[in-house]
Amino acid sequence: MRKAFTTPSGISVRFTRRQAVLRLPAVLGLANYDDLCDSSRRLLDDGVPAMVLDLTGCDYCDPSTMEAILRVHIHASELATPLSLRLPPSGTVPRVCATTGVSRVVPLEAPETAAPPTPLPHHHGRFRR
């Protein structure tokens, strides 16, 4: 198994037997665009079996991030390597991904630490329509 590492712009990369997981930093934009594209391309070219771009810790991303994700998606598709995104449950990042269409193009994966949904309490007939 490969050894985990962190890129100069704060992208942490860890490996499982099935995939490379790139956990992206809290702020994504032009400052880490090249690092995201280059490190993803290198991993894909080295033959990782699958890749996950984990944005669950990301608080802000700009349109250049969406372009970078789409470039990674295109390269992964050319190599027939599965690519998926993990998004935070709410906030700016999932809205930007939805607005730009990224979350319709790149498959979404549930966050690793997501808790199962809590069932709503049953009110035994109260609040009927």
BAMI-358111 format. One record per residue: y, x, z of N, C-alpha, C, CB in turn; residue in one letter; residue number from 1. Coordinates in steps of 0.001 Angstrom, whole numbers, plus 500000, padded with zeros to 6 digits. Atoms other than C-alpha are relative to their C-alpha. Glycine has a CB too. Layout:
// BAMI-358111
> Y; X; Z; Y; X; Z; Y; X; Z; Y; X; Z; A; NUM;
...
//
This chain:
// BAMI-358111
> 498826; 500846; 500000; 500000; 500000; 500000; 501251; 500901; 500000; 499991; 499032; 501233; M; 1;
> 498751; 499249; 500080; 503519; 501205; 499233; 500778; 499917; 501298; 500852; 499490; 498851; R; 2;
> 499198; 499932; 498782; 505989; 502134; 501919; 501320; 499242; 499809; 500272; 501474; 500389; K; 3;
> 498742; 500752; 500024; 508972; 499873; 502713; 501172; 500974; 499954; 500115; 499063; 501240; A; 4;
> 498788; 499183; 500052; 512466; 501193; 502034; 501211; 499091; 499907; 499961; 500984; 498801; F; 5;
> 498736; 500718; 500132; 516121; 500158; 501987; 500864; 500744; 498991; 500730; 499866; 501381; T; 6;
> 499156; 499403; 501029; 518430; 500752; 499024; 501386; 500309; 500576; 500115; 499058; 498773; T; 7;
> 498654; 499660; 499501; 521966; 502185; 499378; 500893; 498789; 500297; 500692; 500874; 498997; P; 8;
> 499130; 501157; 499749; 523543; 498709; 499204; 499408; 499002; 500993; 500291; 499292; 498701; S; 9;
> 500533; 500840; 498935; 521323; 497246; 501942; 498903; 499041; 499595; 501085; 499234; 500584; G; 10;
> 501136; 500834; 500409; 518504; 495614; 499961; 498751; 500626; 500614; 499880; 499892; 498415; I; 11;
> 501223; 499463; 499404; 515362; 496044; 502053; 498809; 499525; 499180; 499858; 499565; 501491; S; 12;
> 501169; 500278; 500829; 512117; 496217; 500138; 498761; 500267; 500837; 499998; 500867; 498694; V; 13;
> 501284; 499813; 499333; 508724; 495672; 501705; 498909; 499474; 499086; 499966; 499282; 501386; R; 14;
> 501115; 500330; 500872; 505335; 495297; 500155; 498885; 499337; 500794; 499479; 501254; 499292; F; 15;
> 501233; 500578; 499492; 502401; 493050; 500855; 498946; 500312; 498941; 500133; 498431; 500282; T; 16;
> 501048; 499756; 501011; 499118; 493180; 499001; 500268; 499216; 498728; 498618; 499628; 500555; R; 17;
> 499783; 500885; 501150; 500332; 490405; 496713; 501352; 500136; 499332; 499828; 498602; 500423; R; 18;
> 498659; 500046; 500577; 504035; 491089; 496154; 500952; 501007; 500645; 500567; 498604; 500135; Q; 19;
> 498872; 499253; 499447; 507210; 493074; 496655; 501032; 498966; 500424; 500600; 501037; 498958; A; 20;
> 498993; 500925; 499484; 509754; 491245; 498809; 501303; 500774; 500163; 499548; 499353; 501362; V; 21;
> 498675; 499390; 499910; 513406; 492192; 498334; 500867; 499081; 500832; 500628; 500247; 498584; L; 22;
> 499133; 500788; 499114; 515437; 490915; 501264; 501425; 500453; 499747; 499604; 500170; 501524; R; 23;
> 498646; 499675; 500427; 519015; 490773; 500074; 500975; 499907; 501164; 500440; 499074; 498870; L; 24;
> 499052; 499958; 498874; 522002; 491542; 502335; 500840; 498733; 500120; 500918; 501194; 499854; P; 25;
> 499203; 501190; 499695; 524416; 489002; 503819; 501055; 499705; 498944; 500666; 500161; 501338; A; 26;
> 498975; 500185; 501023; 527031; 489548; 501105; 499517; 500636; 498706; 501361; 500613; 500448; V; 27;
> 500434; 499519; 501312; 526102; 489871; 497431; 501120; 499801; 498994; 498713; 499271; 499534; L; 28;
> 498964; 500094; 501021; 528478; 490585; 494593; 499970; 501211; 499100; 501374; 499852; 500636; G; 29;
> 499917; 498868; 500917; 529663; 493226; 492176; 499632; 501318; 500673; 501394; 500096; 499421; L; 30;
> 500278; 498749; 499287; 529286; 495920; 494859; 498512; 500355; 500005; 500503; 499901; 501430; A; 31;
> 501429; 499691; 499999; 525494; 495582; 494845; 499262; 499457; 498772; 499367; 499445; 501250; N; 32;
> 500576; 500497; 501258; 524921; 494131; 491345; 499068; 501039; 499371; 501120; 499627; 499007; Y; 33;
> 500808; 498961; 500647; 523694; 497426; 489851; 498769; 500350; 500824; 500836; 501254; 499768; D; 34;
> 501127; 499656; 499133; 521497; 498194; 492856; 498906; 498934; 499913; 500472; 500162; 501459; D; 35;
> 500972; 501083; 500116; 519823; 494773; 492655; 499275; 500068; 498660; 500689; 498638; 500163; L; 36;
> 500619; 499929; 501335; 519226; 495069; 488899; 499094; 501225; 499868; 501086; 500036; 498908; C; 37;
> 500754; 498753; 500166; 518071; 498703; 489015; 498737; 500040; 500853; 500879; 501184; 500343; D; 38;
> 501176; 499939; 499129; 515756; 498438; 492022; 498954; 498970; 499574; 500405; 499770; 501468; S; 39;
> 500946; 501022; 500473; 514194; 495220; 490713; 499299; 500453; 498737; 500718; 498671; 499747; S; 40;
> 500576; 499522; 501259; 513683; 496676; 487251; 498976; 501113; 500257; 501113; 500508; 499058; R; 41;
> 500897; 498894; 499689; 512117; 499832; 488693; 498685; 499487; 500591; 500675; 500975; 500971; R; 42;
> 501204; 500553; 499380; 509692; 497832; 490849; 499146; 499248; 498987; 500376; 499072; 501152; L; 43;
> 500741; 500735; 501020; 508749; 495553; 487972; 499328; 500961; 499017; 500935; 499038; 499250; L; 44;
> 500568; 499020; 500934; 508239; 498518; 485628; 498865; 500799; 500630; 501084; 500950; 499513; D; 45;
> 501079; 499297; 499299; 506065; 500193; 488290; 498762; 499132; 500178; 500485; 500473; 501356; D; 46;
> 501175; 500863; 500003; 503759; 497175; 488126; 499723; 499214; 501260; 498847; 500797; 499716; G; 47;
> 500275; 500864; 498842; 504243; 495139; 491293; 499343; 498714; 499492; 501322; 499680; 500808; V; 48;
> 500707; 501198; 500480; 501915; 492115; 491053; 500866; 498741; 499982; 498791; 499751; 500859; P; 49;
> 499073; 501138; 499920; 504705; 489655; 491993; 501218; 500465; 500791; 499322; 498732; 500677; A; 50;
> 498777; 499626; 499305; 508248; 489748; 493330; 500677; 498756; 500565; 500956; 500757; 499054; M; 51;
> 499227; 501055; 499347; 510238; 487623; 495769; 501383; 500555; 500298; 499298; 499494; 501310; V; 52;
> 498626; 499677; 499624; 514023; 487774; 496029; 500346; 499090; 501165; 501012; 499820; 498790; L; 53;
> 499799; 500758; 498773; 514670; 486693; 499608; 501488; 499971; 500345; 499179; 500610; 501165; D; 54;
> 498579; 500180; 499708; 518193; 485334; 500060; 500222; 499249; 501305; 500679; 499261; 498863; L; 55;
> 499869; 500794; 498777; 517517; 483667; 503419; 501007; 500584; 500978; 498662; 499877; 500676; T; 56;
> 499004; 499388; 499131; 519809; 486162; 505185; 501354; 500153; 499341; 499520; 501333; 500456; G; 57;
> 498766; 499857; 500778; 522541; 485884; 502569; 500970; 498862; 500346; 499690; 500009; 498472; C; 58;
> 498971; 500982; 499677; 525778; 484144; 503545; 500948; 499739; 498840; 500786; 500458; 501198; D; 59;
> 499050; 500125; 501104; 527802; 484736; 500384; 499448; 500714; 498770; 501386; 500580; 500392; Y; 60;
> 500319; 499345; 501267; 527090; 485470; 496744; 500973; 499489; 498951; 498514; 499735; 499571; C; 61;
> 499078; 500398; 501055; 529298; 485424; 493695; 499232; 499830; 498689; 501138; 501042; 499841; D; 62;
> 500694; 500238; 501272; 528505; 484603; 490044; 499269; 501232; 499450; 500990; 499519; 498975; P; 63;
> 500703; 498806; 500494; 527534; 488222; 489323; 498587; 500078; 500584; 500793; 501282; 500356; S; 64;
> 501330; 500031; 499389; 524608; 487763; 491733; 499070; 499092; 499205; 500086; 499527; 501466; T; 65;
> 500819; 500926; 500779; 523386; 484784; 489730; 499599; 500642; 498669; 500760; 498673; 499755; M; 66;
> 500325; 499292; 501240; 523584; 486869; 486549; 498922; 501044; 500255; 501257; 500666; 499404; E; 67;
> 501003; 498983; 499671; 521617; 489669; 488223; 498633; 499364; 500201; 500412; 500777; 501262; A; 68;
> 501277; 500693; 499774; 518922; 487219; 489367; 499405; 499550; 498669; 500193; 498781; 500943; I; 69;
> 500504; 500433; 501309; 518643; 485808; 485844; 499511; 501187; 499177; 501090; 499244; 499230; L; 70;
> 500470; 498798; 500698; 518351; 489337; 484405; 498640; 500446; 500543; 501030; 501143; 500141; R; 71;
> 501286; 499654; 499393; 515556; 490105; 486876; 498929; 499020; 499546; 500104; 500007; 501543; V; 72;
> 500948; 501033; 500438; 513875; 486819; 485946; 499548; 500245; 498554; 500640; 498597; 500126; H; 73;
> 500340; 499737; 501402; 514016; 487647; 482224; 499061; 501204; 499902; 501284; 500247; 499162; I; 74;
> 500842; 498802; 500059; 512558; 491123; 482784; 498612; 499720; 500573; 500663; 501159; 500762; H; 75;
> 501293; 500359; 499413; 509815; 489746; 485061; 499186; 499150; 499026; 500200; 499244; 501332; A; 76;
> 500693; 500846; 500983; 508965; 487128; 482415; 499442; 500831; 498849; 500951; 498925; 499453; S; 77;
> 500469; 499122; 501077; 508719; 489808; 479729; 498749; 500773; 500401; 501101; 500976; 499601; E; 78;
> 501159; 499253; 499502; 506197; 491643; 481921; 498916; 499085; 500552; 500433; 500976; 501074; L; 79;
> 500931; 501010; 499463; 504387; 488409; 482941; 499765; 500207; 501499; 498652; 500054; 499244; A; 80;
> 500056; 499812; 498546; 505158; 489178; 486606; 500657; 498799; 500667; 500704; 501335; 500432; T; 81;
> 499389; 501154; 499314; 505702; 486127; 488824; 501185; 500431; 500863; 498954; 499277; 500873; P; 82;
> 498798; 499773; 499212; 509162; 486011; 490393; 500385; 498685; 500652; 501164; 500560; 499122; L; 83;
> 499532; 501211; 499327; 510389; 483547; 492987; 501163; 500355; 500923; 498847; 499324; 500799; S; 84;
> 498857; 499868; 499092; 513418; 482992; 495223; 499680; 499314; 501311; 501285; 499404; 499375; L; 85;
> 499980; 500666; 498697; 513611; 482218; 498917; 501469; 499785; 500330; 499252; 500850; 501128; R; 86;
> 498606; 500338; 499708; 516825; 480434; 499773; 500136; 499490; 501422; 500524; 498952; 499010; L; 87;
> 499768; 500616; 498691; 518370; 479490; 503103; 499977; 498474; 499846; 501362; 500479; 500612; P; 88;
> 500099; 501451; 500114; 517947; 475787; 503899; 501329; 499306; 499687; 499444; 499444; 501269; P; 89;
> 498699; 500622; 500257; 521687; 475109; 503671; 501041; 501095; 499825; 500405; 499033; 501156; S; 90;
> 498908; 499045; 500126; 525024; 476748; 503019; 500418; 500230; 498561; 499610; 501304; 500619; G; 91;
> 499421; 499688; 501302; 526832; 478303; 500096; 498966; 500478; 498990; 501068; 501045; 500156; T; 92;
> 500947; 499366; 500929; 523927; 480256; 498589; 499139; 498977; 499257; 499101; 500969; 500756; V; 93;
> 500782; 500979; 500758; 521638; 477303; 497763; 500868; 499132; 499084; 499226; 499111; 500957; P; 94;
> 499102; 500787; 500849; 524647; 475379; 496425; 500365; 500773; 498734; 501277; 499616; 500774; R; 95;
> 499669; 499182; 501167; 525635; 478266; 494129; 498793; 500091; 499063; 500456; 501416; 500437; V; 96;
> 501218; 499937; 500830; 522027; 478598; 492928; 499764; 498687; 499257; 498773; 500332; 500869; C; 97;
> 500174; 501308; 500645; 521880; 474866; 492192; 501069; 499770; 498948; 500039; 498874; 501040; A; 98;
> 498884; 500227; 500919; 525312; 474715; 490546; 499862; 500827; 498725; 501321; 500328; 500687; T; 99;
> 500139; 499115; 501164; 524605; 477668; 488249; 498690; 499778; 499244; 500088; 501450; 500441; T; 100;
> 501276; 500267; 500656; 521108; 476419; 487407; 498919; 501009; 500314; 500197; 499950; 498538; G; 101;
> 500990; 498967; 499680; 519349; 479471; 488843; 498777; 499398; 500681; 500621; 501078; 500897; V; 102;
> 501139; 500580; 499275; 517196; 477355; 491170; 499178; 499043; 499138; 500493; 499270; 501235; S; 103;
> 500805; 500785; 500943; 516053; 475284; 488174; 499188; 500913; 499081; 500905; 499075; 499161; R; 104;
> 500661; 499053; 500903; 515030; 478384; 486195; 498985; 500864; 500740; 501035; 500889; 499313; V; 105;
> 500867; 499119; 499219; 513545; 480645; 488878; 499303; 499161; 501069; 500815; 501177; 500647; V; 106;
> 500717; 500796; 498993; 510798; 479102; 491045; 500451; 500320; 501419; 498502; 500233; 499880; P; 107;
> 499605; 499842; 498599; 511695; 478545; 494696; 498767; 500074; 500883; 500911; 498840; 500449; L; 108;
> 501075; 499834; 499026; 509499; 479574; 497588; 500565; 499659; 501366; 499409; 501455; 499974; E; 109;
> 499547; 500333; 498648; 509708; 478348; 501166; 500239; 501276; 500788; 498970; 499100; 500726; A; 110;
> 499782; 498823; 499151; 511178; 480815; 503681; 498775; 500279; 500861; 501239; 499802; 500892; P; 111;
> 501163; 499619; 499196; 508520; 482737; 505632; 500024; 499387; 501385; 499921; 501498; 500118; E; 112;
> 499899; 500456; 498621; 509825; 481565; 508974; 500367; 498525; 500107; 501016; 500826; 500735; T; 113;
> 499610; 501407; 499968; 510461; 477964; 508027; 499093; 499219; 500950; 499950; 499390; 498584; A; 114;
> 500764; 500852; 499095; 509394; 475578; 510755; 499640; 498723; 499264; 500799; 499688; 501301; A; 115;
> 500333; 501262; 500650; 507544; 472450; 509678; 501012; 498930; 500374; 498582; 499551; 500380; P; 116;
> 499019; 501032; 499683; 509794; 469401; 509474; 499579; 499181; 501216; 500205; 499084; 498801; P; 117;
> 500263; 500820; 498830; 510065; 467388; 512672; 499949; 498549; 499568; 501073; 500218; 501096; T; 118;
> 500073; 501407; 500398; 508847; 463821; 512175; 501054; 499170; 500728; 498600; 499436; 500279; P; 119;
> 499047; 500906; 499378; 511352; 461083; 512850; 499270; 499107; 500990; 500739; 499153; 498935; L; 120;
> 500665; 500866; 499023; 510596; 459003; 515924; 499835; 498590; 499434; 500798; 499959; 501324; P; 121;
> 500249; 501378; 500429; 509095; 455590; 515293; 500639; 499058; 501016; 498460; 499715; 499858; H; 122;
> 499248; 500869; 499101; 511254; 452827; 516718; 499351; 498630; 500192; 501399; 499824; 499479; H; 123;
> 500764; 501221; 499767; 508603; 450068; 516762; 500755; 498728; 499642; 499585; 499937; 501429; H; 124;
> 499399; 501221; 500470; 510462; 447522; 514725; 501499; 499875; 500228; 499336; 498884; 500634; G; 125;
> 498545; 500040; 499861; 513998; 448179; 515927; 500623; 500440; 498690; 500484; 500901; 501175; R; 126;
> 499243; 499599; 501186; 516557; 448702; 513153; 499347; 499559; 498693; 500172; 501494; 499992; F; 127;
> 500580; 500518; 501249; 514766; 446601; 510576; 501070; 499446; 499118; 498956; 498928; 500278; R; 128;
> 499086; 500623; 500955; 516483; 445400; 507461; 499574; 498621; 499711; 500087; 500782; 498724; R; 129;
//
